[in-house]
Amino acid sequence: MNQLAPDFFNSDPLSCAQNLIGCVLRWDGCEGMIVETEAYDAVDDPACHTASRPSARAFIAALPPGALYIYLNYGVHWLLNFLAKSETVSGFVLIRALEPVSGIELMRARRGIAMDHLLCAGPGRLTRALGIDGAFHGRHLSNLVGAGLFRRENPRLVSGPRIGISRAKLRPWRFGAAASTSLSRRFVA
């Protein structure tokens, strides 16, 4: 596996979301292959936090590409996003699902379940399985011990509308590994 180049996130969110599929996220003794993402555009996307949160706009202005944008969704689940910034387009990439690779016993203990395909099948599930919370907001993977992103494989990519949002739902900005059994929800053909 090759570690992603430092400039990987110097990209628009749509390209970045697609290119993350098949990468392995290493975090605190656990690893999972990214099998599902969603892209959010900072300017033209009413579903992006920048549409309603000045703090999200300030985050993009102040931090470098690849910074972790972590927030508590509905007061229940932490969600992991990466900041993607090109010269013309910025936004976030939500990591929706991982396929567990290693550290599975630790993930099971954190989640309290034994079914591997469900350990990280959803954005809230994966942060709980990896032990990610708001303390990491604004940090960068390169500054975290035991964390990193690595290219593993290039699975067949599928796309479809984003899910779990109320605005701009029909944009086909959700991406996934076609053959994965660890998706948060199947893609409709």
C-alpha positions in Angstrom: 0.0 0.0 0.0 1.2 3.5 -0.8 0.5 6.4 1.4 -1.4 9.2 -0.3 0.6 12.2 -1.4 0.3 15.3 0.9 -1.4 17.2 -1.9 -4.2 14.5 -2.4 -6.8 16.8 -0.9 -5.8 19.7 -3.2 -8.8 18.8 -5.3 -12.4 19.5 -5.8 -14.7 17.6 -3.5 -16.3 15.5 -6.3 -13.0 14.2 -7.6 -11.7 13.7 -4.1 -14.8 11.7 -3.0 -14.4 9.4 -6.0 -10.7 8.9 -5.5 -11.0 8.0 -1.9 -12.9 4.9 -2.8 -10.5 2.0 -2.3 -8.2 3.9 0.0 -7.4 2.5 3.5 -8.0 4.7 6.5 -5.7 3.8 9.4 -6.8 5.1 12.7 -5.6 4.2 16.2 -4.9 0.5 15.6 -7.7 -0.1 13.2 -7.9 0.0 9.4 -10.8 0.0 7.0 -11.0 0.4 3.2 -13.2 3.4 2.3 -16.1 2.0 0.3 -18.6 4.9 0.4 -18.3 8.7 0.3 -20.4 11.8 -0.4 -19.2 15.2 -1.8 -20.3 18.6 -0.6 -19.5 21.9 -2.5 -18.9 24.9 -0.3 -20.4 27.4 -2.7 -23.3 26.0 -4.7 -24.6 23.3 -2.4 -27.5 24.0 -0.1 -26.8 20.7 1.8 -23.2 21.8 2.6 -22.7 23.2 6.1 -21.3 26.4 4.5 -24.8 27.2 3.3 -26.0 27.8 6.9 -22.9 27.8 9.2 -20.5 30.7 9.2 -18.1 28.4 11.2 -17.9 26.0 8.3 -17.0 28.9 5.9 -14.3 30.1 8.4 -13.0 26.5 8.7 -12.5 26.3 4.9 -10.8 29.7 4.8 -8.5 29.0 7.7 -7.4 25.4 7.3 -5.4 23.5 4.7 -6.7 20.7 2.4 -7.1 17.4 4.3 -8.1 19.0 7.6 -10.6 16.9 9.5 -14.1 18.4 9.7 -15.9 16.5 12.4 -19.3 17.3 13.7 -22.0 15.9 15.9 -25.0 15.0 13.8 -28.4 15.4 15.5 -26.6 15.3 18.8 -26.0 11.5 18.4 -23.2 10.6 15.9 -19.8 12.1 15.1 -19.3 12.3 11.3 -15.9 12.4 9.7 -15.3 14.7 6.7 -12.1 15.8 4.9 -11.6 19.3 3.6 -11.0 19.3 -0.2 -9.7 22.5 -1.7 -8.6 23.2 -5.3 -7.8 26.7 -6.6 -11.4 27.1 -7.7 -13.6 24.7 -5.7 -13.7 23.8 -2.0 -15.9 21.6 0.1 -16.1 18.5 2.2 -16.0 14.7 1.6 -18.0 12.7 4.1 -16.7 9.2 4.7 -19.9 7.2 4.8 -18.6 3.6 5.1 -15.5 1.5 5.6 -14.9 -2.2 5.0 -12.9 -3.4 8.1 -9.4 -4.6 7.3 -7.6 -4.9 10.7 -8.2 -4.1 14.3 -11.6 -5.7 13.9 -11.8 -7.0 17.5 -11.3 -3.4 18.8 -14.0 -2.2 16.4 -16.3 -4.9 17.6 -15.7 -3.9 21.3 -16.4 -0.2 20.5 -19.6 -1.0 18.6 -20.8 -4.0 20.7 -21.6 -6.1 17.6 -20.0 -9.1 15.9 -21.1 -8.7 12.3 -18.1 -7.3 10.4 -20.0 -6.0 7.5 -22.0 -3.7 9.8 -19.1 -2.4 11.9 -18.5 0.7 9.8 -21.6 0.6 7.4 -22.6 4.2 8.0 -20.9 7.5 9.0 -21.9 7.3 12.7 -21.0 3.6 12.9 -17.5 4.1 11.5 -16.6 6.9 13.8 -17.7 4.9 16.8 -15.8 1.8 15.6 -12.7 3.8 15.1 -13.0 6.0 18.3 -13.3 9.3 16.4 -15.0 12.2 18.1 -15.0 16.0 18.1 -11.6 16.2 19.7 -10.0 15.6 16.3 -11.9 18.4 14.6 -9.5 20.7 12.7 -6.6 18.3 13.0 -4.8 16.8 10.0 -4.0 13.0 9.6 -0.4 13.8 9.0 -0.3 15.2 12.6 -1.9 12.2 14.2 0.2 9.3 15.4 -1.2 6.0 14.1 -3.3 7.6 11.4 -3.0 7.8 7.7 -4.5 7.2 4.3 -3.2 4.6 1.8 -4.1 3.6 -1.7 -5.1 -0.1 -1.7 -7.1 -0.8 -4.8 -9.4 0.7 -7.4 -12.7 -1.0 -7.1 -15.5 -0.6 -9.6 -17.2 2.7 -8.7 -20.9 3.4 -8.6 -22.7 6.7 -7.9 -26.1 7.9 -6.9 -28.0 10.5 -5.0 -26.8 11.5 -1.5 -28.8 10.1 1.4 -29.7 11.3 4.9 -30.1 15.0 3.9 -33.2 17.1 3.1 -31.7 19.6 0.6 -30.1 18.9 -2.8 -30.8 15.2 -2.3 -30.9 14.3 -6.0 -27.3 15.3 -6.8 -25.4 12.1 -7.7 -22.6 12.9 -5.4 -22.6 9.7 -3.4 -19.9 7.2 -4.5 -19.2 3.6 -3.5 -17.4 0.4 -4.3 -19.9 -1.6 -6.3 -19.1 -5.0 -4.8 -18.8 -4.0 -1.1 -21.1 -5.6 1.5 -20.2 -2.8 3.9 -22.2 0.1 2.3 -24.5 2.1 4.5 -27.2 1.6 1.9 -27.1 -0.1 -1.5 -27.0 1.9 -4.7 -30.1 1.7 -6.9 -29.2 0.6 -10.4 
